[in-house]
Structures are given as C-alpha cells and as structure tokens.
Amino acid sequence: MLKATLRPAVTGSRVAVKQARAVTAQFSRVQARVFNMSSSGFEEVDVKTAHDLTVGGGGWSYVDVRTEGEYADGHAPGSLHIPLHFGAPGPDMTENPGFVDAIKKAFPDKSAQLVMG
C-alpha cells in the first residue's frame, strides 16, 4: 500500500495545486512500476494520518520525495529522502530519472508499506 500526503506550497496557488496533482499522478505511475499495483492501492492521507502511520509502529516507512532544498529546510525524523524532482519548486523542476530504481533498492520487498510526501 502506498499513501501520499500532499500540501501545496502556497495555499490557493493554482500552480502549486497543479504541481500537487502532477505529483499525485506520478506517485500512481511509480506505484504501478515499483509495486505492480493498480491505482486502487494508492490513497491520499492528511499530515496527521501520515504521522500516525509512520510513528505508530505499524511498519510504515516515510519517504520524503521533496527536492533537496526543501528536505534541507526541515524533514520528518527517520524519513528517507528520495527526491522525485530536482531543482527549486516551480516550472524548471526536472523529474529524477533514478527515482524508481532508488525506491526499488530501498524497498526490495514489494509489500512494503510506504507513506510518500
């Protein structure tokens, strides 16, 4: 099962909302390629639920997919950083071509329970 928590960088920003939707779609593609799952195995959760899943001892891992700069500004303790994109947030961001391989290497067990955000 793959879960994602997404918060647009600027509330109400159409660009941020569009980027959040694009990331959600990319998570679905990653899920299909890494875990051989359909989109029915993917759901969005809020920040509190993501925290409860990853801190509650239920075997969930948190993968921080934000850019390197965003991760450096602060991140959840114990999170694994695998950036989905490179560059500063915005139209010049580029997709990380090694993302899927990094996820597969970090989580070889396809039944891994991940929260990505």
Backbone torsions as a table, in degrees:
resi	resn	phi	psi	omega
1	MET	NA	137.4	179.9
2	LEU	-122.0	130.5	178.6
3	LYS	-125.9	152.3	179.3
4	ALA	-134.7	143.9	172.2
5	THR	-119.3	123.5	-175.8
6	LEU	-125.8	132.2	174.9
7	ARG	-131.0	118.2	176.1
8	PRO	-56.6	142.1	-177.2
9	ALA	-59.6	-38.1	178.9
10	VAL	-126.3	114.7	-178.5
11	THR	-56.8	129.6	178.2
12	GLY	86.6	-9.0	179.4
13	SER	-73.0	123.3	-179.3
14	ARG	-65.3	-34.4	178.4
15	VAL	-65.4	-45.5	-179.3
16	ALA	-64.2	-41.4	179.2
17	VAL	-65.0	-42.1	177.6
18	LYS	-61.7	-41.9	178.4
19	GLN	-64.9	-40.7	178.7
20	ALA	-62.2	-40.7	177.4
21	ARG	-65.9	-38.6	178.6
22	ALA	-65.1	-38.7	177.9
23	VAL	-66.6	-40.6	177.2
24	THR	-59.5	-44.1	178.6
25	ALA	-64.1	-38.5	179.7
26	GLN	-68.3	-37.1	175.3
27	PHE	-58.1	-41.8	179.4
28	SER	-61.8	-41.0	178.3
29	ARG	-66.7	-41.6	178.8
30	VAL	-61.9	-45.5	179.7
31	GLN	-56.3	-44.8	-179.5
32	ALA	-64.6	-40.7	-176.9
33	ARG	-77.2	-36.8	-175.8
34	VAL	-86.8	-44.6	-170.4
35	PHE	-111.2	3.9	-179.3
36	ASN	51.7	46.9	-178.9
37	MET	-116.5	152.6	172.6
38	SER	-84.2	172.9	-179.7
39	SER	-64.7	-13.4	179.1
40	SER	-70.3	-15.9	178.9
41	GLY	-90.8	8.6	-175.2
42	PHE	-121.5	134.6	175.9
43	GLU	-145.1	153.5	175.6
44	GLU	-90.7	141.5	177.0
45	VAL	-130.8	159.4	177.8
46	ASP	-81.3	172.2	-175.2
47	VAL	-61.3	-41.3	-179.6
48	LYS	-62.6	-43.9	179.1
49	THR	-63.7	-41.7	177.5
50	ALA	-59.2	-44.8	178.2
51	HIS	-61.1	-48.8	-178.3
52	ASP	-60.7	-39.5	179.9
53	LEU	-65.3	-43.6	-173.0
54	THR	-85.6	-20.7	-179.6
55	VAL	-101.4	-18.1	-173.2
56	GLY	-76.1	1.3	177.5
57	GLY	77.4	19.3	-178.6
58	GLY	-92.2	9.2	177.5
59	GLY	88.4	10.1	179.0
60	TRP	-85.3	141.5	176.1
61	SER	-112.5	144.0	178.1
62	TYR	-102.6	122.3	176.5
63	VAL	-109.4	116.5	179.3
64	ASP	-87.8	113.8	-174.4
65	VAL	-101.9	8.2	-179.1
66	ARG	-69.9	170.0	179.6
67	THR	-64.3	164.9	-179.8
68	GLU	-60.2	-39.5	179.4
69	GLY	-65.5	-42.4	178.5
70	GLU	-64.1	-41.7	179.4
71	TYR	-63.7	-41.7	179.7
72	ALA	-63.7	-29.1	179.4
73	ASP	-72.2	-15.4	179.1
74	GLY	150.0	143.6	-178.7
75	HIS	-154.7	164.8	-179.7
76	ALA	-69.4	136.4	176.7
77	PRO	-58.7	136.3	177.5
78	GLY	82.1	1.4	-179.5
79	SER	-76.0	153.1	174.1
80	LEU	-102.6	128.2	-177.7
81	HIS	-97.8	115.5	172.2
82	ILE	-134.0	99.4	-175.5
83	PRO	-66.5	134.1	176.3
84	LEU	-77.8	-30.4	-179.3
85	HIS	-134.9	158.8	173.2
86	PHE	-112.2	152.7	178.6
87	GLY	96.6	173.1	179.2
88	ALA	-72.5	146.3	177.4
89	PRO	-53.4	133.9	-179.4
90	GLY	142.9	-169.6	-173.5
91	PRO	-68.5	-17.5	-178.4
92	ASP	-91.3	3.7	178.4
93	MET	-65.3	145.2	176.7
94	THR	-121.5	147.0	-179.2
95	GLU	-68.1	141.5	176.7
96	ASN	-78.4	109.4	-177.3
97	PRO	-68.4	-17.4	-179.8
98	GLY	-98.1	8.0	-174.6
99	PHE	-59.4	-51.8	-176.5
100	VAL	-61.3	-44.4	179.4
101	ASP	-62.8	-38.2	178.9
102	ALA	-65.8	-39.2	177.5
103	ILE	-65.1	-45.5	179.8
104	LYS	-60.4	-39.9	180.0
105	LYS	-68.7	-42.5	-178.1
106	ALA	-72.0	-30.2	-176.2
107	PHE	-132.2	72.7	-178.5
108	PRO	-65.8	-23.4	177.5
109	ASP	-79.1	112.1	-176.2
110	LYS	-69.1	-6.3	175.3
111	SER	-94.5	10.4	179.4
112	ALA	-56.1	142.0	178.4
113	GLN	-103.1	112.6	-173.6
114	LEU	-120.6	141.6	167.2
115	VAL	-112.7	124.6	-179.4
116	MET	-118.8	134.1	179.4
117	GLY	-164.4	NA	NA
